[in-house]
Amino acid sequence: MAGIGTRPFGVTLVGIILIIDGILALIAAVIALLGIGDGFTTAILAALLAGVIGLIYLAVAKGIFDGNNGSRLIVAIVTIINIIVGVFQFLSGGIVHILFGIIVLILLYSPKAKAYFG
């Protein structure tokens, strides 16, 4: 059963980061839509995509807070992709992607987090 016991701080931290990312993506989508005067198709699609991504982040954050193992898996997959991107961008700041990704994986797969997600 998911969400057993007290939520570990690391899980809460990852959930908060996801909420912030989701809100920022939604804000970016609204700003992009407001800035589109002539109705450029590419800009509209980018704004809608940012909005959808923002909603997905918020849904996954709720899952993380609720102890949903599927949400943890989604975050892990996206994090691993970010680590791989960081490896290819190592000399131009990719180290941040790598370190941040490793920290997120440690937080989500620590013994306390494993017990929480069940």
N, C-alpha and C positions, 0 to 999 in steps of 0.2 A: 504494500500500500504506500502510495506516495505521500510526501509531506508529513512523515512520522516524526514526532518530537519537535523540539525547538529548531527553528531555521538557523543554520550557522551564519556567522557574520559575512563570510566570503560569498555565500549564496545571495545574501541580501545585497551586498555590494555589486555583484554582477547584475542583479535585477535592477538596481538603481541606475547603473550605467546604461542598461538596455532602454529604460524609460527615458533617460536623457537623450539617447540617440534617436529614439522614436519621435520624441517631441521636436527635436531639431530637424529631423527629416520632414515632419509635417509642416513646420514653419517654413522650411526651404521650399516646399511644394506650394504653399500659399503665396509666398513672395514671388516665386517664379510665375505663378498664374496671374498675379496682379500686374506683373511687369510685361506680360505679353499683350502688346497692343494690336499687332497685325495678325495674330493667330498663327504663328509659325508652328507647323505640325511637329517638328522635332522638339521644340521647346515645350509644347503642350504634353507630348508623350513623356519627356523627361520629368516634368512637374508631376504628372500622374504617377509615374514610376516611383518618384521620391515619396509621394503620399502613400502608395501601397506599401513600400518598404517601411515607412514610419509605422503604419498600422500593424505590420507583421512584427516589428520590434516590440510594440506594446503588447501584442498577444503573446509573444514568446516570454516577455518579462512577467506577465501574469502567470504563465505556466511555471516559470522558475520560482516565483513566490509561492505557488501552490504545491511545489514539489513534483511537477510533471517531468518524468524521465525523458519523454519525447522532446520537450523544450530544451532540456539539458543537451540532448543529442544534436539538436539543430544548432545550438550555440557552439558546441564542440566542432561540428563540421565547418561552420563559418570561420571559427577561430583557426582551425588547421589550414584553411584556404588562405587566411590572412598571414599565417606564418610562412607559407610557401611563397606568397607574394613578397613578403619581407626578405626572404632569402634571395630572390631575384633582384630586389632593390636594395640590397645590403649596403652598398656604398653611398646611396643617396637617402639615407634615413630609414632604411628597412629594418634596422636593428630595433627600432621602437615597435614595429609590428611583431617582431619575433619575441621580444621581452614581454610585451603586453599579452600576447597570445599564450605564452607559457604561464604567466601569472593567472590568467583566466582559467586555463585547464587545471592548474593546481588547485584553484579555489573550488572548481566544480567537481573535482575528482578526489578531494581530500577524504580521509576516512569519515569525518563528520558529515560531509556533503553526501557521500555514498549512502550513509545510514539514513539521511534525510530523504533522499530520492528513492530509497528502497530497493 
